[in-house]
Amino acid sequence: MAKQILKTSAKSLGPYSTGAWAGDTLFVSGQIAYSAEEERIILDSIPEETHQIMKNIKGILEIAGLTWNDVVKTSIFLTDMGNFSTVNEVYAQYFDIELAPARECVQVAALPGGVNVEISVIATK
């Protein structure tokens, strides 16, 4: 099974791809709240930051021909676990509870760009 890079117009902060296919599985790199429309990172509030991340992920899934229902695993990184319930409220709006993916949520010391939240996903056809 050969790796194929998912081509998007998303900016990256380092030497990595937005997404990579391995067979029928898409691995999406961690997304932060960068708004291409506003050309800035959205840090106005935790809900707005989280919605922007989910919007970015949705765009990547659409480019790949996938939907939220194809996501099998998510990883959430928070700089403050005190934001867990706020992030969880926003996150829950994007998944059907019956089809929600496996997930972990961990607190980290810092994230790129001074963001509070980063989310990565794994999806499959």
The first five atom37 places (N, CA, C, CB, O) and aatype in JSON, in Angstrom:
{
  "aatype": [12, 0, 11, 5, 9, 10, 11, 16, 15, 0, 11, 15, 10, 7, 14, 18, 15, 16, 7, 0, 17, 0, 7, 3, 16, 10, 13, 19, 15, 7, 5, 9, 0, 18, 15, 0, 6, 6, 6, 1, 9, 9, 10, 3, 15, 9, 14, 6, 6, 16, 8, 5, 9, 12, 11, 2, 9, 11, 7, 9, 10, 6, 9, 0, 7, 10, 16, 17, 2, 3, 19, 19, 11, 16, 15, 9, 13, 10, 16, 3, 12, 7, 2, 13, 15, 16, 19, 2, 6, 19, 18, 0, 5, 18, 13, 3, 9, 6, 10, 0, 14, 0, 1, 6, 4, 19, 5, 19, 0, 0, 10, 14, 7, 7, 19, 2, 19, 6, 9, 15, 19, 9, 0, 16, 11],
  "atom_mask": [
    [1, 1, 1, 1, 1],
    [1, 1, 1, 1, 1],
    [1, 1, 1, 1, 1],
    [1, 1, 1, 1, 1],
    [1, 1, 1, 1, 1],
    [1, 1, 1, 1, 1],
    [1, 1, 1, 1, 1],
    [1, 1, 1, 1, 1],
    [1, 1, 1, 1, 1],
    [1, 1, 1, 1, 1],
    [1, 1, 1, 1, 1],
    [1, 1, 1, 1, 1],
    [1, 1, 1, 1, 1],
    [1, 1, 1, 0, 1],
    [1, 1, 1, 1, 1],
    [1, 1, 1, 1, 1],
    [1, 1, 1, 1, 1],
    [1, 1, 1, 1, 1],
    [1, 1, 1, 0, 1],
    [1, 1, 1, 1, 1],
    [1, 1, 1, 1, 1],
    [1, 1, 1, 1, 1],
    [1, 1, 1, 0, 1],
    [1, 1, 1, 1, 1],
    [1, 1, 1, 1, 1],
    [1, 1, 1, 1, 1],
    [1, 1, 1, 1, 1],
    [1, 1, 1, 1, 1],
    [1, 1, 1, 1, 1],
    [1, 1, 1, 0, 1],
    [1, 1, 1, 1, 1],
    [1, 1, 1, 1, 1],
    [1, 1, 1, 1, 1],
    [1, 1, 1, 1, 1],
    [1, 1, 1, 1, 1],
    [1, 1, 1, 1, 1],
    [1, 1, 1, 1, 1],
    [1, 1, 1, 1, 1],
    [1, 1, 1, 1, 1],
    [1, 1, 1, 1, 1],
    [1, 1, 1, 1, 1],
    [1, 1, 1, 1, 1],
    [1, 1, 1, 1, 1],
    [1, 1, 1, 1, 1],
    [1, 1, 1, 1, 1],
    [1, 1, 1, 1, 1],
    [1, 1, 1, 1, 1],
    [1, 1, 1, 1, 1],
    [1, 1, 1, 1, 1],
    [1, 1, 1, 1, 1],
    [1, 1, 1, 1, 1],
    [1, 1, 1, 1, 1],
    [1, 1, 1, 1, 1],
    [1, 1, 1, 1, 1],
    [1, 1, 1, 1, 1],
    [1, 1, 1, 1, 1],
    [1, 1, 1, 1, 1],
    [1, 1, 1, 1, 1],
    [1, 1, 1, 0, 1],
    [1, 1, 1, 1, 1],
    [1, 1, 1, 1, 1],
    [1, 1, 1, 1, 1],
    [1, 1, 1, 1, 1],
    [1, 1, 1, 1, 1],
    [1, 1, 1, 0, 1],
    [1, 1, 1, 1, 1],
    [1, 1, 1, 1, 1],
    [1, 1, 1, 1, 1],
    [1, 1, 1, 1, 1],
    [1, 1, 1, 1, 1],
    [1, 1, 1, 1, 1],
    [1, 1, 1, 1, 1],
    [1, 1, 1, 1, 1],
    [1, 1, 1, 1, 1],
    [1, 1, 1, 1, 1],
    [1, 1, 1, 1, 1],
    [1, 1, 1, 1, 1],
    [1, 1, 1, 1, 1],
    [1, 1, 1, 1, 1],
    [1, 1, 1, 1, 1],
    [1, 1, 1, 1, 1],
    [1, 1, 1, 0, 1],
    [1, 1, 1, 1, 1],
    [1, 1, 1, 1, 1],
    [1, 1, 1, 1, 1],
    [1, 1, 1, 1, 1],
    [1, 1, 1, 1, 1],
    [1, 1, 1, 1, 1],
    [1, 1, 1, 1, 1],
    [1, 1, 1, 1, 1],
    [1, 1, 1, 1, 1],
    [1, 1, 1, 1, 1],
    [1, 1, 1, 1, 1],
    [1, 1, 1, 1, 1],
    [1, 1, 1, 1, 1],
    [1, 1, 1, 1, 1],
    [1, 1, 1, 1, 1],
    [1, 1, 1, 1, 1],
    [1, 1, 1, 1, 1],
    [1, 1, 1, 1, 1],
    [1, 1, 1, 1, 1],
    [1, 1, 1, 1, 1],
    [1, 1, 1, 1, 1],
    [1, 1, 1, 1, 1],
    [1, 1, 1, 1, 1],
    [1, 1, 1, 1, 1],
    [1, 1, 1, 1, 1],
    [1, 1, 1, 1, 1],
    [1, 1, 1, 1, 1],
    [1, 1, 1, 1, 1],
    [1, 1, 1, 1, 1],
    [1, 1, 1, 1, 1],
    [1, 1, 1, 0, 1],
    [1, 1, 1, 0, 1],
    [1, 1, 1, 1, 1],
    [1, 1, 1, 1, 1],
    [1, 1, 1, 1, 1],
    [1, 1, 1, 1, 1],
    [1, 1, 1, 1, 1],
    [1, 1, 1, 1, 1],
    [1, 1, 1, 1, 1],
    [1, 1, 1, 1, 1],
    [1, 1, 1, 1, 1],
    [1, 1, 1, 1, 1],
    [1, 1, 1, 1, 1]
  ],
  "atom_positions": [
    [[0.84, -1.15, 0.0], [0.0, 0.0, 0.0], [0.9, 1.23, 0.0], [-0.97, -0.01, 1.21], [1.67, 1.46, 0.94]],
    [[0.8, 2.01, -1.05], [1.64, 3.19, -1.2], [0.98, 4.42, -0.56], [1.94, 3.45, -2.68], [-0.24, 4.58, -0.58]],
    [[1.81, 5.27, -0.02], [1.34, 6.52, 0.56], [1.07, 7.52, -0.56], [2.36, 7.08, 1.58], [1.86, 7.63, -1.5]],
    [[-0.04, 8.25, -0.44], [-0.34, 9.33, -1.37], [-0.65, 10.58, -0.56], [-1.53, 8.96, -2.32], [-1.39, 10.52, 0.42]],
    [[-0.1, 11.69, -0.97], [-0.3, 12.95, -0.27], [-1.59, 13.6, -0.77], [0.91, 13.91, -0.46], [-1.83, 13.68, -1.98]],
    [[-2.42, 14.06, 0.16], [-3.63, 14.79, -0.18], [-3.23, 16.23, -0.47], [-4.71, 14.71, 0.97], [-2.67, 16.9, 0.4]],
    [[-3.51, 16.7, -1.66], [-3.14, 18.06, -2.05], [-4.25, 19.03, -1.66], [-2.87, 18.14, -3.57], [-5.4, 18.87, -2.08]],
    [[-3.91, 20.04, -0.85], [-4.84, 21.1, -0.47], [-4.1, 22.43, -0.55], [-5.43, 20.87, 0.96], [-2.89, 22.46, -0.74]],
    [[-4.84, 23.51, -0.41], [-4.21, 24.83, -0.4], [-3.89, 25.29, 1.02], [-5.12, 25.85, -1.09], [-3.45, 26.42, 1.22]],
    [[-4.12, 24.42, 2.0], [-3.87, 24.78, 3.4], [-2.4, 25.07, 3.64], [-4.34, 23.66, 4.34], [-1.53, 24.39, 3.1]],
    [[-2.14, 26.09, 4.45], [-0.77, 26.42, 4.83], [-0.34, 25.5, 5.97], [-0.64, 27.91, 5.26], [-1.14, 25.11, 6.81]],
    [[0.94, 25.15, 5.97], [1.46, 24.37, 7.09], [2.58, 25.16, 7.75], [1.98, 22.97, 6.61], [3.23, 26.0, 7.12]],
    [[2.8, 24.89, 9.02], [3.83, 25.59, 9.77], [5.14, 24.83, 9.79], [3.37, 25.84, 11.18], [6.06, 25.17, 10.53]],
    [[5.23, 23.79, 8.97], [6.44, 22.99, 8.97], [6.46, 22.03, 7.79], [0.0, 0.0, 0.0], [5.61, 22.1, 6.91]],
    [[7.44, 21.13, 7.79], [7.6, 20.17, 6.69], [6.67, 18.96, 6.84], [9.05, 19.7, 6.6], [7.13, 17.86, 7.15]],
    [[5.4, 19.18, 6.64], [4.43, 18.08, 6.7], [3.28, 18.36, 5.74], [3.9, 17.9, 8.15], [3.08, 19.49, 5.3]],
    [[2.54, 17.32, 5.43], [1.39, 17.4, 4.54], [0.12, 17.59, 5.35], [1.28, 16.15, 3.65], [0.04, 17.15, 6.5]],
    [[-0.86, 18.24, 4.76], [-2.16, 18.39, 5.41], [-2.77, 17.02, 5.67], [-3.11, 19.25, 4.54], [-3.37, 16.78, 6.72]],
    [[-2.62, 16.13, 4.7], [-3.16, 14.79, 4.85], [-2.4, 13.81, 3.99], [0.0, 0.0, 0.0], [-1.78, 14.18, 2.99]],
    [[-2.45, 12.56, 4.4], [-1.79, 11.5, 3.63], [-2.69, 10.26, 3.63], [-0.39, 11.17, 4.23], [-3.2, 9.84, 4.67]],
    [[-2.87, 9.7, 2.44], [-3.62, 8.45, 2.29], [-2.67, 7.27, 2.47], [-4.32, 8.39, 0.91], [-1.54, 7.3, 1.99]],
    [[-3.13, 6.25, 3.14], [-2.49, 4.95, 3.18], [-3.61, 3.97, 2.88], [-1.77, 4.65, 4.59], [-4.4, 3.61, 3.76]],
    [[-3.68, 3.54, 1.63], [-4.81, 2.72, 1.22], [-6.08, 3.55, 1.28], [0.0, 0.0, 0.0], [-6.14, 4.64, 0.7]],
    [[-7.1, 3.05, 1.96], [-8.37, 3.75, 2.1], [-8.44, 4.61, 3.35], [-9.5, 2.76, 2.11], [-9.51, 5.11, 3.7]],
    [[-7.32, 4.79, 4.02], [-7.3, 5.54, 5.27], [-6.6, 6.88, 5.07], [-6.62, 4.74, 6.38], [-5.49, 6.94, 4.54]],
    [[-7.27, 7.96, 5.5], [-6.71, 9.3, 5.41], [-6.29, 9.76, 6.8], [-7.73, 10.28, 4.8], [-7.08, 9.76, 7.74]],
    [[-5.03, 10.15, 6.92], [-4.48, 10.69, 8.16], [-4.36, 12.2, 7.97], [-3.09, 10.03, 8.52], [-3.59, 12.67, 7.13]],
    [[-5.14, 12.96, 8.74], [-5.13, 14.42, 8.63], [-4.26, 14.99, 9.74], [-6.58, 15.0, 8.7], [-4.46, 14.7, 10.92]],
    [[-3.3, 15.8, 9.35], [-2.42, 16.44, 10.33], [-3.23, 17.31, 11.29], [-1.34, 17.28, 9.62], [-4.34, 17.74, 10.97]],
    [[-2.65, 17.55, 12.45], [-3.3, 18.4, 13.44], [-3.64, 19.76, 12.85], [0.0, 0.0, 0.0], [-2.81, 20.4, 12.21]],
    [[-4.88, 20.18, 13.07], [-5.35, 21.45, 12.56], [-5.49, 22.46, 13.69], [-6.67, 21.29, 11.82], [-5.95, 22.13, 14.78]],
    [[-5.09, 23.69, 13.39], [-5.29, 24.79, 14.33], [-6.3, 25.74, 13.71], [-3.93, 25.53, 14.65], [-6.79, 25.5, 12.6]],
    [[-6.63, 26.8, 14.42], [-7.72, 27.7, 13.99], [-7.24, 28.77, 13.02], [-8.35, 28.36, 15.2], [-7.55, 29.95, 13.2]],
    [[-6.51, 28.38, 11.99], [-6.1, 29.34, 10.97], [-7.25, 29.56, 10.01], [-4.84, 28.85, 10.22], [-7.78, 28.6, 9.44]],
    [[-7.64, 30.81, 9.82], [-8.69, 31.17, 8.86], [-8.03, 31.71, 7.6], [-9.67, 32.23, 9.47], [-7.4, 32.77, 7.63]],
    [[-8.16, 30.99, 6.5], [-7.6, 31.44, 5.22], [-8.31, 32.71, 4.75], [-7.73, 30.33, 4.15], [-7.68, 33.59, 4.16]],
    [[-9.61, 32.8, 5.03], [-10.39, 33.98, 4.61], [-9.87, 35.24, 5.3], [-11.88, 33.78, 4.92], [-9.74, 36.29, 4.67]],
    [[-9.59, 35.14, 6.59], [-9.14, 36.3, 7.36], [-7.62, 36.4, 7.43], [-9.71, 36.24, 8.76], [-7.08, 37.4, 7.92]],
    [[-6.93, 35.38, 6.94], [-5.47, 35.29, 6.97], [-4.92, 35.53, 8.38], [-4.87, 36.3, 6.0], [-3.98, 36.3, 8.58]],
    [[-5.54, 34.86, 9.34], [-5.07, 34.96, 10.73], [-5.54, 33.74, 11.5], [-5.59, 36.27, 11.4], [-6.43, 33.01, 11.08]],
    [[-4.91, 33.53, 12.64], [-5.33, 32.48, 13.56], [-6.44, 33.06, 14.44], [-4.13, 31.94, 14.42], [-6.28, 34.13, 15.02]],
    [[-7.55, 32.34, 14.54], [-8.69, 32.78, 15.33], [-8.46, 32.39, 16.79], [-10.02, 32.14, 14.79], [-8.48, 31.22, 17.15]],
    [[-8.24, 33.39, 17.62], [-8.02, 33.16, 19.05], [-8.99, 33.99, 19.9], [-6.57, 33.51, 19.43], [-8.75, 34.23, 21.08]],
    [[-10.1, 34.42, 19.29], [-11.05, 35.3, 19.97], [-11.71, 34.64, 21.17], [-12.11, 35.75, 19.01], [-11.94, 35.29, 22.19]],
    [[-12.03, 33.37, 21.05], [-12.63, 32.61, 22.15], [-12.42, 31.13, 21.86], [-14.17, 32.94, 22.32], [-12.17, 30.74, 20.71]],
    [[-12.52, 30.31, 22.88], [-12.35, 28.85, 22.69], [-13.41, 28.29, 21.75], [-12.41, 28.12, 24.05], [-13.06, 27.49, 20.88]],
    [[-14.7, 28.67, 21.88], [-15.69, 28.16, 20.92], [-15.36, 28.56, 19.47], [-17.08, 28.66, 21.29], [-15.43, 27.72, 18.57]],
    [[-14.99, 29.82, 19.24], [-14.68, 30.25, 17.87], [-13.43, 29.54, 17.35], [-14.47, 31.78, 17.83], [-13.38, 29.16, 16.18]],
    [[-12.45, 29.37, 18.21], [-11.23, 28.67, 17.82], [-11.57, 27.23, 17.42], [-10.19, 28.69, 18.97], [-11.09, 26.74, 16.4]],
    [[-12.37, 26.57, 18.21], [-12.73, 25.17, 17.94], [-13.57, 25.06, 16.68], [-13.5, 24.58, 19.13], [-13.34, 24.16, 15.86]],
    [[-14.55, 25.96, 16.49], [-15.35, 25.93, 15.26], [-14.46, 26.11, 14.03], [-16.43, 27.03, 15.29], [-14.68, 25.44, 13.01]],
    [[-13.46, 26.99, 14.1], [-12.58, 27.2, 12.95], [-11.78, 25.94, 12.65], [-11.63, 28.38, 13.21], [-11.59, 25.58, 11.49]],
    [[-11.33, 25.27, 13.68], [-10.6, 24.01, 13.49], [-11.5, 22.99, 12.81], [-10.09, 23.46, 14.83], [-11.09, 22.32, 11.86]],
    [[-12.72, 22.86, 13.29], [-13.64, 21.89, 12.71], [-14.0, 22.26, 11.27], [-14.93, 21.79, 13.57], [-14.16, 21.38, 10.43]],
    [[-14.11, 23.54, 10.99], [-14.35, 24.0, 9.62], [-13.17, 23.61, 8.73], [-14.57, 25.55, 9.59], [-13.36, 23.16, 7.59]],
    [[-11.96, 23.78, 9.24], [-10.77, 23.4, 8.46], [-10.75, 21.9, 8.19], [-9.49, 23.82, 9.21], [-10.45, 21.47, 7.08]],
    [[-11.06, 21.12, 9.2], [-11.08, 19.66, 9.03], [-12.16, 19.26, 8.02], [-11.32, 18.95, 10.38], [-11.93, 18.42, 7.16]],
    [[-13.33, 19.86, 8.13], [-14.42, 19.55, 7.19], [-13.98, 19.83, 5.76], [-15.68, 20.38, 7.53], [-14.28, 19.04, 4.86]],
    [[-13.29, 20.94, 5.53], [-12.81, 21.26, 4.19], [-11.83, 20.21, 3.66], [0.0, 0.0, 0.0], [-11.87, 19.86, 2.48]],
    [[-10.97, 19.73, 4.52], [-10.02, 18.69, 4.13], [-10.76, 17.39, 3.81], [-8.97, 18.45, 5.25], [-10.47, 16.74, 2.81]],
    [[-11.71, 17.03, 4.66], [-12.49, 15.83, 4.4], [-13.22, 15.93, 3.06], [-13.5, 15.59, 5.54], [-13.26, 14.96, 2.3]],
    [[-13.8, 17.09, 2.78], [-14.52, 17.27, 1.51], [-13.59, 17.13, 0.31], [-15.21, 18.64, 1.48], [-13.96, 16.51, -0.68]],
    [[-12.4, 17.71, 0.39], [-11.43, 17.56, -0.7], [-11.13, 16.08, -0.94], [-10.12, 18.33, -0.38], [-10.93, 15.65, -2.07]],
    [[-11.11, 15.3, 0.14], [-10.82, 13.86, 0.05], [-12.05, 13.04, -0.33], [-10.26, 13.36, 1.38], [-11.95, 11.83, -0.52]],
    [[-13.21, 13.7, -0.44], [-14.44, 12.97, -0.76], [-15.01, 12.23, 0.44], [0.0, 0.0, 0.0], [-15.7, 11.22, 0.28]],
    [[-14.72, 12.73, 1.63], [-15.18, 12.08, 2.86], [-16.08, 13.03, 3.66], [-13.97, 11.64, 3.72], [-16.18, 14.21, 3.34]],
    [[-16.73, 12.49, 4.69], [-17.59, 13.27, 5.56], [-17.21, 12.99, 7.02], [-19.09, 12.95, 5.3], [-16.36, 12.15, 7.3]],
    [[-17.87, 13.71, 7.93], [-17.66, 13.45, 9.37], [-17.93, 11.99, 9.71], [-18.56, 14.37, 10.22], [-17.28, 11.43, 10.6]],
    [[-18.89, 11.36, 9.04], [-19.22, 9.95, 9.34], [-18.1, 8.99, 8.97], [-20.48, 9.55, 8.62], [-18.11, 7.84, 9.4]],
    [[-17.13, 9.45, 8.17], [-16.0, 8.61, 7.79], [-14.84, 8.7, 8.78], [-15.52, 9.0, 6.4], [-13.87, 7.95, 8.68]],
    [[-14.94, 9.63, 9.73], [-13.87, 9.8, 10.72], [-13.96, 8.67, 11.75], [-13.97, 11.2, 11.43], [-15.01, 8.45, 12.35]],
    [[-12.85, 7.97, 11.94], [-12.83, 6.83, 12.87], [-12.06, 7.13, 14.14], [-12.23, 5.62, 12.19], [-12.2, 6.41, 15.13]],
    [[-11.23, 8.19, 14.13], [-10.4, 8.5, 15.29], [-10.06, 9.97, 15.29], [-9.12, 7.64, 15.31], [-9.73, 10.53, 14.24]],
    [[-10.14, 10.6, 16.45], [-9.69, 11.99, 16.58], [-8.74, 12.09, 17.77], [-10.89, 12.95, 16.75], [-8.79, 11.3, 18.71]],
    [[-7.87, 13.08, 17.69], [-6.99, 13.41, 18.8], [-7.13, 14.9, 19.05], [-5.49, 13.01, 18.5], [-6.98, 15.71, 18.13]],
    [[-7.41, 15.26, 20.3], [-7.55, 16.67, 20.67], [-6.44, 17.02, 21.65], [-8.96, 16.95, 21.3], [-6.19, 16.3, 22.62]],
    [[-5.79, 18.13, 21.37], [-4.71, 18.62, 22.22], [-5.13, 19.98, 22.77], [-3.35, 18.72, 21.44], [-5.49, 20.87, 22.0]],
    [[-5.09, 20.13, 24.08], [-5.48, 21.37, 24.75], [-4.31, 21.88, 25.58], [-6.73, 21.17, 25.63], [-3.59, 21.09, 26.19]],
    [[-4.13, 23.19, 25.62], [-3.11, 23.76, 26.51], [-3.66, 23.94, 27.92], [-2.61, 25.1, 25.96], [-2.9, 24.18, 28.86]],
    [[-4.98, 23.82, 28.07], [-5.61, 23.94, 29.38], [-6.81, 23.0, 29.44], [-6.05, 25.42, 29.66], [-7.8, 23.22, 28.74]],
    [[-6.72, 21.97, 30.26], [-7.81, 21.0, 30.36], [-9.09, 21.66, 30.9], [-7.4, 19.83, 31.27], [-10.17, 21.08, 30.81]],
    [[-8.96, 22.86, 31.46], [-10.14, 23.61, 31.88], [-11.04, 23.98, 30.71], [0.0, 0.0, 0.0], [-12.2, 24.33, 30.92]],
    [[-10.52, 23.91, 29.48], [-11.32, 24.19, 28.28], [-12.0, 22.94, 27.72], [-10.44, 24.81, 27.21], [-12.67, 23.01, 26.69]],
    [[-11.83, 21.81, 28.39], [-12.36, 20.54, 27.87], [-13.85, 20.61, 27.56], [-12.1, 19.42, 28.87], [-14.26, 20.28, 26.45]],
    [[-14.66, 21.04, 28.51], [-16.12, 21.0, 28.29], [-16.54, 21.98, 27.19], [-16.86, 21.32, 29.59], [-17.47, 21.69, 26.45]],
    [[-15.87, 23.12, 27.08], [-16.21, 24.08, 26.02], [-15.87, 23.49, 24.65], [-15.46, 25.42, 26.23], [-16.68, 23.56, 23.72]],
    [[-14.68, 22.93, 24.52], [-14.28, 22.29, 23.27], [-15.2, 21.12, 22.96], [-12.8, 21.81, 23.33], [-15.61, 20.94, 21.82]],
    [[-15.53, 20.33, 23.96], [-16.4, 19.17, 23.78], [-17.78, 19.58, 23.27], [-16.53, 18.39, 25.09], [-18.35, 18.9, 22.41]],
    [[-18.33, 20.68, 23.79], [-19.64, 21.17, 23.32], [-19.61, 21.48, 21.84], [-20.07, 22.42, 24.11], [-20.52, 21.1, 21.1]],
    [[-18.58, 22.18, 21.39], [-18.46, 22.52, 19.96], [-18.21, 21.26, 19.14], [-17.32, 23.54, 19.73], [-18.88, 21.04, 18.13]],
    [[-17.27, 20.44, 19.57], [-16.91, 19.19, 18.88], [-18.15, 18.32, 18.65], [-15.85, 18.41, 19.68], [-18.33, 17.75, 17.58]],
    [[-19.0, 18.22, 19.67], [-20.19, 17.36, 19.61], [-21.17, 17.79, 18.52], [-20.9, 17.35, 20.95], [-21.96, 16.97, 18.06]],
    [[-21.12, 19.04, 18.11], [-22.03, 19.54, 17.07], [-21.7, 18.97, 15.69], [-21.98, 21.06, 17.02], [-22.52, 19.08, 14.77]],
    [[-20.55, 18.38, 15.54], [-20.1, 17.92, 14.23], [-20.27, 16.42, 14.01], [-18.66, 18.28, 14.05], [-20.1, 15.93, 12.89]],
    [[-20.62, 15.69, 15.06], [-20.73, 14.23, 14.94], [-22.1, 13.74, 15.39], [-19.65, 13.55, 15.75], [-22.68, 14.27, 16.34]],
    [[-22.6, 12.74, 14.7], [-23.78, 12.0, 15.13], [-23.31, 11.14, 16.3], [-24.42, 11.13, 13.95], [-22.38, 10.35, 16.15]],
    [[-23.94, 11.28, 17.45], [-23.51, 10.57, 18.65], [-23.42, 9.06, 18.43], [-24.46, 10.86, 19.81], [-22.57, 8.39, 19.01]],
    [[-24.29, 8.52, 17.59], [-24.28, 7.07, 17.31], [-23.09, 6.65, 16.44], [-25.59, 6.67, 16.61], [-22.7, 5.49, 16.43]],
    [[-22.51, 7.62, 15.72], [-21.4, 7.32, 14.81], [-20.11, 8.02, 15.23], [-21.75, 7.71, 13.39], [-19.15, 8.06, 14.46]],
    [[-20.08, 8.57, 16.44], [-18.92, 9.33, 16.9], [-17.66, 8.46, 16.87], [-19.16, 9.88, 18.31], [-17.7, 7.28, 17.22]],
    [[-16.54, 9.06, 16.46], [-15.29, 8.3, 16.37], [-14.66, 8.06, 17.74], [-14.29, 9.03, 15.47], [-15.04, 8.68, 18.74]],
    [[-13.71, 7.16, 17.76], [-12.87, 6.99, 18.95], [-12.08, 8.28, 19.12], [-11.9, 5.73, 18.81], [-11.87, 9.02, 18.15]],
    [[-11.66, 8.56, 20.35], [-11.01, 9.85, 20.59], [-10.17, 9.83, 21.85], [-12.04, 10.96, 20.67], [-10.45, 9.09, 22.79]],
    [[-9.14, 10.68, 21.86], [-8.46, 11.0, 23.11], [-8.32, 12.51, 23.16], [-7.07, 10.29, 23.22], [-8.32, 13.19, 22.14]],
    [[-8.21, 13.02, 24.37], [-8.02, 14.45, 24.59], [-6.94, 14.58, 25.66], [-9.37, 15.17, 25.02], [-7.08, 14.05, 26.76]],
    [[-5.87, 15.29, 25.32], [-4.76, 15.43, 26.26], [-4.36, 16.89, 26.42], [-3.56, 14.6, 25.79], [-4.53, 17.7, 25.51]],
    [[-3.84, 17.2, 27.58], [-3.3, 18.53, 27.82], [-1.82, 18.52, 27.49], [-3.55, 18.99, 29.29], [-1.09, 17.59, 27.84]],
    [[-1.39, 19.58, 26.8], [0.01, 19.73, 26.43], [0.53, 21.07, 26.95], [0.2, 19.63, 24.89], [-0.26, 21.95, 27.28]],
    [[1.84, 21.21, 27.02], [2.44, 22.44, 27.55], [2.23, 23.63, 26.62], [3.93, 22.24, 27.78], [2.0, 24.75, 27.08]],
    [[2.3, 23.4, 25.31], [2.16, 24.49, 24.34], [1.82, 23.91, 22.98], [3.46, 25.34, 24.27], [2.05, 22.73, 22.72]],
    [[1.25, 24.76, 22.12], [0.92, 24.37, 20.75], [1.45, 25.45, 19.8], [-0.62, 24.18, 20.57], [1.67, 26.58, 20.22]],
    [[1.65, 25.1, 18.52], [2.2, 26.06, 17.56], [1.31, 27.3, 17.42], [2.36, 25.39, 16.2], [0.09, 27.21, 17.51]],
    [[1.94, 28.43, 17.2], [1.2, 29.66, 16.96], [0.48, 30.21, 18.18], [0.0, 0.0, 0.0], [-0.33, 31.13, 18.07]],
    [[0.78, 29.66, 19.35], [0.13, 30.13, 20.56], [-1.34, 29.77, 20.67], [0.0, 0.0, 0.0], [-2.08, 30.39, 21.42]],
    [[-1.76, 28.75, 19.91], [-3.17, 28.33, 19.94], [-3.47, 27.56, 21.22], [-3.5, 27.47, 18.7], [-2.56, 27.1, 21.91]],
    [[-4.75, 27.42, 21.51], [-5.21, 26.7, 22.69], [-5.66, 25.28, 22.38], [-6.33, 27.45, 23.33], [-5.71, 24.43, 23.28]],
    [[-5.98, 25.02, 21.1], [-6.57, 23.74, 20.69], [-5.95, 23.31, 19.37], [-8.12, 23.85, 20.57], [-5.72, 24.14, 18.48]],
    [[-5.7, 22.02, 19.24], [-5.3, 21.41, 17.96], [-6.02, 20.08, 17.87], [-3.73, 21.23, 17.85], [-6.12, 19.36, 18.86]],
    [[-6.53, 19.75, 16.67], [-7.27, 18.5, 16.49], [-6.77, 17.81, 15.22], [-8.8, 18.76, 16.41], [-6.64, 18.45, 14.18]],
    [[-6.5, 16.51, 15.31], [-6.18, 15.71, 14.14], [-7.21, 14.6, 14.02], [-4.73, 15.11, 14.25], [-7.86, 14.22, 15.0]],
    [[-7.37, 14.09, 12.8], [-8.34, 13.02, 12.58], [-7.77, 11.95, 11.67], [-9.63, 13.58, 11.98], [-6.83, 12.17, 10.91]],
    [[-8.36, 10.78, 11.78], [-8.11, 9.67, 10.87], [-9.48, 9.27, 10.33], [-7.37, 8.45, 11.59], [-10.43, 9.06, 11.09]],
    [[-9.57, 9.18, 9.0], [-10.84, 8.83, 8.35], [-10.6, 7.71, 7.36], [-11.47, 10.05, 7.65], [-9.48, 7.51, 6.9]],
    [[-11.65, 6.99, 7.05], [-11.52, 5.87, 6.11], [-12.7, 5.82, 5.17], [-11.37, 4.54, 6.86], [-13.82, 6.18, 5.54]],
    [[-12.45, 5.35, 3.95], [-13.52, 5.21, 2.95], [-14.39, 4.03, 3.3], [-12.94, 5.04, 1.54], [-15.35, 3.74, 2.58]]
  ]
}
